[in-house]
Amino acid sequence: MTDTRAPHRPHVVIIGGGPAGLMAAEVLGQAGVAVDLYDAMPSVGRKFLLAGVGGMNITHSEPYPAFISRYAERSAEIAGLLEGFDADALRQWIHDLGIETFVGSSGRVFPRDMKAAPLLRAWLKRLRDTGVVIHTRHRWLGWNADGSLRVAYPQGELALKPAATLLALGGGSWARLGSDAAWLPWLVDKGVQVAPLQAANSGFEVHAWSDLLKDKFAGAPLKNIALSLTGQAPRLGECIVTTQGLEGSLVYAWSAQIREAINRAGSATVLLDLLPNRTVDNIQKALAKPRGSRSMAKHLHSQLGLDGVKAALLRELTDAQTFADPTLLAQAIKALPIVLVRPRPLDEAISSAGGVVFEAMDQRLMLKELPGVFCAGEMLDWEAPTGGYLLTACFASGRKAGLGVLDWLKN
């Protein structure tokens, strides 16, 4: 491949066309760097577009201390990324693309039309206007013996020797959209420290639901509930009963803690509060009222409005003694234990934990073992719940790595 652009312009190769790679390309292109971005898929931003199917939650409006806490043990590292590009800056960046945003009732931030495609189209036009060249159906295959990049495309293979390389290859979830973690062994072979990839923002499995529960309620939403782990404050929200267990936003919010508990002990017990707006005493008094000839199912419905999938789970996870005792049943309604034994497969997860550890990079996100090679996005070792936190950190890391490349080229 011959670069016909002005010879005085440094040439940078970016591998990966998700938010992190595209943001790095923008930083470099606007600085006058010759940028070639390669992506294995037929078009860029495919996982980004998938996120838009659910309404395109781009970021979150909550106060910064709460926002940064969502990144748990990597909060300090992510704070370093957000210093120059936090949630407010990301929102302004979207506005500069001509896309209006609004804050939903939950504090989440969305494009006005709730779609990802218009934002991506406007962004790609801006990138092309700065001279960024995007090559689709070009898959990175690691390095050749001479240190050049191997990039395969339908007509053959390229050997590239850029001034710097930026890897933004995603994690290990949703391989069909490009995040297949094929990069991991190539970096390990180069001595780069990588934490094992694990499912994040994923559903979890129980040992087994009864056939009755699966047949009648698989796919049913559990709304107006709270979920917690022992010793942790409950969180309000909703989730879904699946044939294998539980999934949905409330489960995703706890996924890191659930996964780590399973890693330690082989299982994790979550406590489901079926009626978070009522106290144990209030529930007990309602249950203690005479029910006459009515069944317990009708009694639960008439006194507590408890029926459907909630009542089915209560029956599924309690014994006859508990179900017959108002005191025990009230306690079960407020803290129904569900034993989760494993996460769903990594490829089904919304995102992945693990990846290139921050300790393997310098402050510019350049790999210490591979000078001139930078990393960004979900392939780094961090995780966050859904709610805009994932995208915000991906954008910010791409910008940070792009600035790091500029610093490397100057020095």
C-alpha positions in Angstrom: 0.0 0.0 0.0 1.4 3.4 -1.0 0.3 6.5 0.8 -0.1 9.3 -1.8 -0.8 12.0 0.7 1.7 14.8 1.5 4.9 13.1 2.7 5.4 15.5 5.6 2.2 14.3 7.3 2.8 11.5 9.8 0.8 8.4 9.0 -1.2 6.6 11.8 -3.2 3.4 11.5 -6.2 2.8 13.6 -7.6 -0.7 13.9 -11.3 -0.8 14.9 -14.2 1.5 13.9 -16.2 1.7 17.1 -16.7 4.9 19.2 -13.1 4.7 20.6 -11.4 4.3 17.2 -13.5 6.9 15.5 -13.0 9.4 18.3 -9.2 8.8 18.1 -9.4 9.3 14.3 -11.2 12.6 14.8 -8.5 13.9 17.2 -5.7 12.9 14.8 -7.4 14.0 11.7 -8.2 17.5 13.1 -4.5 17.7 14.0 -3.4 17.2 10.4 -2.3 13.6 10.8 -2.8 11.2 7.9 -5.2 8.6 9.3 -6.2 5.2 7.9 -8.8 3.4 9.9 -9.4 -0.3 9.3 -12.4 -2.4 10.4 -13.1 -6.0 9.7 -16.9 -5.5 9.3 -18.7 -4.2 6.1 -19.4 -0.9 7.9 -18.1 0.8 11.0 -20.0 1.4 14.3 -22.1 -1.7 14.1 -22.2 -2.3 17.9 -22.9 1.4 18.3 -25.9 1.2 16.0 -27.1 -1.9 17.9 -27.1 0.2 21.1 -29.3 2.6 19.3 -32.0 0.0 18.8 -32.9 0.4 22.5 -33.0 4.2 22.3 -29.3 5.3 22.1 -28.5 6.0 25.7 -25.3 8.0 25.1 -24.4 9.1 28.6 -25.8 10.0 32.0 -26.5 13.3 33.7 -25.9 12.4 37.3 -23.4 14.3 39.4 -19.8 13.5 38.7 -19.0 11.7 42.1 -21.8 9.3 41.5 -21.0 9.0 37.8 -17.3 8.1 38.3 -18.2 5.6 41.1 -20.0 3.4 38.5 -16.5 2.3 37.3 -15.8 0.7 40.6 -12.2 -0.5 41.1 -11.1 1.3 37.9 -12.7 4.7 38.9 -9.3 6.3 39.2 -8.2 5.3 35.8 -11.4 6.2 34.1 -11.3 9.6 35.9 -8.0 10.2 34.1 -9.8 9.6 30.8 -12.7 11.8 31.6 -10.6 14.8 32.7 -10.7 16.2 29.2 -14.0 14.7 28.0 -16.6 14.0 30.6 -20.4 13.5 30.2 -21.1 17.2 29.7 -18.3 17.5 27.1 -19.6 14.4 25.3 -23.1 15.9 25.2 -21.7 19.2 23.8 -19.8 17.3 21.2 -23.0 15.6 20.0 -24.7 19.0 19.8 -21.8 20.3 17.7 -22.7 17.5 15.2 -26.1 19.0 14.9 -27.8 16.3 17.1 -30.0 17.6 20.0 -30.1 15.6 23.2 -32.4 15.4 26.2 -32.3 14.0 29.7 -34.8 11.2 30.5 -36.6 10.8 33.8 -33.9 8.4 35.0 -31.1 10.9 34.3 -30.0 9.1 31.1 -29.1 11.2 28.1 -30.5 10.4 24.7 -30.4 12.0 21.2 -33.7 13.8 20.6 -34.8 11.3 18.0 -33.6 8.3 20.1 -31.6 7.0 17.2 -27.9 6.2 16.6 -27.8 6.3 12.8 -28.1 10.1 12.3 -25.4 10.7 14.8 -23.1 8.2 13.2 -23.7 9.6 9.7 -22.9 13.2 10.8 -19.8 12.0 12.6 -18.5 10.0 9.6 -19.0 13.1 7.3 -16.9 15.1 9.8 -14.2 12.5 9.8 -14.0 12.3 6.0 -13.9 16.1 5.8 -10.8 16.0 7.9 -9.2 13.5 5.6 -9.7 10.3 7.6 -9.8 7.3 5.3 -11.9 4.4 6.4 -11.3 0.9 5.0 -14.0 -1.7 5.8 -13.7 -5.5 5.3 -10.0 -5.2 6.4 -9.1 -7.5 9.2 -6.0 -7.0 11.3 -4.0 -10.3 11.7 -1.3 -9.2 14.1 2.3 -8.4 13.2 4.7 -9.8 10.5 8.2 -10.8 11.5 9.5 -7.4 10.4 7.1 -5.6 12.8 4.7 -4.5 10.1 1.0 -4.8 10.6 -0.8 -7.7 8.8 -4.1 -6.6 7.4 -6.2 -8.9 5.3 -8.8 -7.7 2.8 -10.8 -9.4 0.0 -8.1 -9.0 -2.6 -5.1 -10.0 -0.5 -3.1 -8.8 2.4 -1.4 -5.5 3.3 1.8 -4.9 5.3 1.7 -1.5 7.0 4.4 0.4 8.8 2.8 3.5 10.2 4.4 6.0 12.5 2.0 4.9 15.2 -0.8 2.3 15.6 -3.9 2.7 17.7 -5.9 -0.5 18.6 -9.6 0.0 19.4 -10.8 -3.6 18.9 -13.5 -4.0 21.5 -13.9 -6.7 24.0 -15.2 -10.2 23.6 -19.0 -9.8 23.4 -21.1 -9.8 20.2 -18.6 -11.4 17.9 -21.0 -11.1 15.0 -20.6 -7.3 15.3 -16.9 -7.4 15.3 -15.9 -7.7 19.0 -14.4 -11.2 18.8 -11.2 -10.7 21.0 -9.0 -12.3 18.2 -6.4 -9.7 19.2 -5.8 -11.1 22.7 -3.2 -13.8 21.9 -1.3 -11.5 19.6 -0.8 -9.0 22.4 0.0 -11.7 25.0 2.7 -13.1 22.6 4.2 -9.6 22.7 4.4 -9.6 26.5 1.4 -7.3 27.1 -0.4 -8.0 30.4 -4.1 -8.9 29.7 -6.7 -9.8 32.3 -9.0 -12.7 31.3 -12.2 -11.6 29.5 -15.4 -12.2 31.3 -19.1 -11.4 30.7 -20.3 -8.0 31.9 -23.8 -6.6 31.8 -25.0 -10.1 31.3 -27.8 -12.4 32.4 -27.3 -15.1 34.9 -28.5 -18.7 35.2 -30.1 -20.6 38.1 -29.7 -24.3 38.6 -33.1 -24.8 37.0 -36.6 -23.3 37.0 -39.6 -25.6 37.1 -41.2 -26.5 33.8 -44.3 -24.6 35.0 -42.4 -21.4 35.6 -40.5 -21.7 32.3 -43.6 -22.5 30.2 -45.8 -19.8 31.7 -43.4 -17.0 32.6 -40.2 -17.1 30.5 -39.8 -13.7 29.0 -42.1 -12.0 31.6 -40.9 -8.7 33.0 -40.5 -8.2 36.8 -41.4 -4.5 37.3 -41.3 -2.3 40.3 -38.9 -4.5 42.2 -35.6 -4.1 44.1 -32.5 -6.4 44.0 -29.6 -6.7 46.3 -26.8 -8.9 47.5 -26.4 -9.7 51.2 -25.1 -6.6 53.0 -25.6 -4.3 50.0 -28.3 -1.6 49.7 -31.0 -2.7 47.3 -31.4 -1.0 43.9 -34.8 -0.4 42.3 -35.6 -1.3 38.7 -36.8 -4.2 36.6 -35.6 -7.3 35.0 -36.8 -10.3 33.1 -37.3 -14.0 33.9 -35.7 -16.2 31.2 -35.8 -19.9 30.7 -32.3 -20.1 32.3 -32.5 -17.4 35.0 -32.6 -13.6 35.1 -31.5 -10.8 32.8 -32.3 -7.1 32.3 -31.1 -3.7 33.5 -31.4 -4.4 37.2 -29.4 -7.6 36.9 -26.8 -5.8 34.7 -26.4 -3.2 37.4 -25.3 -6.0 39.8 -23.5 -8.1 37.3 -19.9 -7.4 38.4 -20.7 -8.2 42.0 -22.7 -11.3 41.1 -19.9 -12.6 38.7 -17.2 -12.1 41.3 -19.3 -13.8 44.0 -19.7 -16.8 41.6 -16.0 -16.8 40.9 -15.2 -16.9 44.6 -17.9 -19.3 45.9 -19.4 -21.0 42.9 -22.8 -19.3 43.3 -24.3 -15.9 44.3 -27.5 -15.4 46.1 -29.4 -12.2 45.2 -32.4 -11.0 47.3 -35.5 -10.0 45.4 -37.9 -7.5 47.0 -41.2 -8.0 45.2 -42.9 -5.0 47.0 -40.2 -2.4 47.6 -42.8 0.3 48.5 -44.2 -1.7 51.4 -42.7 -2.7 54.7 -42.5 -6.2 56.2 -44.9 -5.3 58.9 -47.4 -3.8 56.4 -47.2 -6.9 54.3 -47.6 -9.2 57.3 -50.7 -7.4 58.5 -52.2 -7.7 55.1 -51.5 -11.4 54.9 -52.8 -12.0 58.4 -56.3 -10.9 57.4 -58.8 -13.7 57.2 -59.0 -15.1 53.6 -62.0 -17.4 54.2 -62.4 -19.8 51.3 -60.2 -17.9 49.0 -57.0 -19.5 47.8 -53.7 -18.1 48.8 -53.1 -16.9 45.3 -56.3 -14.8 45.4 -55.4 -13.6 48.9 -52.0 -12.4 47.6 -53.8 -10.6 44.8 -56.5 -9.0 46.8 -54.4 -7.9 49.7 -51.1 -7.0 48.0 -51.7 -6.9 44.3 -49.2 -9.7 44.0 -49.9 -12.0 41.1 -48.5 -13.2 37.7 -44.7 -13.8 37.6 -44.2 -12.3 41.0 -46.5 -14.8 42.7 -45.1 -17.6 40.6 -41.6 -16.8 41.7 -42.8 -16.7 45.3 -44.4 -20.1 45.0 -41.3 -21.4 43.1 -38.8 -20.3 45.7 -40.6 -21.0 49.0 -41.7 -24.1 50.8 -45.1 -25.0 52.1 -44.3 -23.9 55.6 -43.2 -20.5 54.5 -46.2 -20.1 52.2 -48.6 -20.8 55.0 -47.1 -18.5 57.6 -47.8 -14.8 57.2 -44.6 -13.8 59.0 -42.3 -16.0 57.0 -44.1 -15.2 53.8 -43.9 -11.4 54.4 -40.1 -11.8 54.9 -39.8 -13.8 51.7 -41.7 -11.2 49.7 -39.2 -8.6 50.9 -36.1 -10.7 50.5 -36.7 -13.7 48.1 -33.4 -15.5 47.7 -32.5 -16.6 44.1 -29.3 -18.6 43.7 -27.4 -17.7 40.5 -24.8 -20.2 39.4 -23.2 -18.8 36.2 -23.3 -15.9 33.8 -24.7 -16.3 30.3 -22.0 -16.9 27.7 -19.6 -14.0 27.0 -20.8 -13.6 23.4 -24.3 -12.8 24.7 -23.1 -10.2 27.1 -23.6 -6.5 26.4 -20.0 -5.9 27.2 -16.9 -7.6 28.7 -14.7 -7.2 31.7 -11.0 -7.8 31.5 -8.6 -6.9 28.7 -5.4 -4.9 28.5 -4.6 -3.7 32.0 -3.9 -0.1 32.7 -0.6 -1.0 34.3 0.6 -2.3 30.9 0.2 1.3 29.4 1.7 4.7 30.2 -0.4 7.8 30.8 -0.9 8.2 27.0 -2.4 4.7 26.8 0.7 3.5 24.9 1.7 -0.1 25.5 5.0 -0.2 27.5 6.0 -3.3 25.7 5.3 -1.9 22.3 6.3 1.7 21.9 4.2 3.4 19.3 1.2 1.1 19.8 -1.8 2.6 21.7 -5.0 1.0 23.0 -8.5 2.4 23.7 -12.1 1.4 24.2 -13.6 -1.8 25.6 -10.4 -3.8 25.0 -9.0 -2.1 28.1 -9.6 -3.7 31.5 -12.6 -1.8 32.9 -16.3 -2.3 33.1 -19.4 -0.2 33.9 -23.1 -0.8 34.1 -25.4 0.2 31.2 -26.8 3.7 31.4 -24.4 5.5 29.1 -21.4 4.8 31.2 -19.9 2.3 28.7 -20.1 4.7 25.8 -18.8 7.7 27.7 -15.7 5.9 28.7 -15.2 4.5 25.2 -15.4 8.0 23.7 -13.1 9.4 26.4 -10.5 6.7 26.0 -10.4 7.1 22.2 -9.8 10.9 22.7 -7.1 10.2 25.3 -5.3 7.7 23.1 -5.6 10.0 20.1 -3.9 12.8 22.1 -1.4 10.3 23.3 -0.5 9.5 19.7 0.0 13.2 19.0 2.3 13.5 21.9 4.3 10.5 20.8 4.6 11.9 17.3 5.9 15.2 18.6 8.6 13.6 20.8 
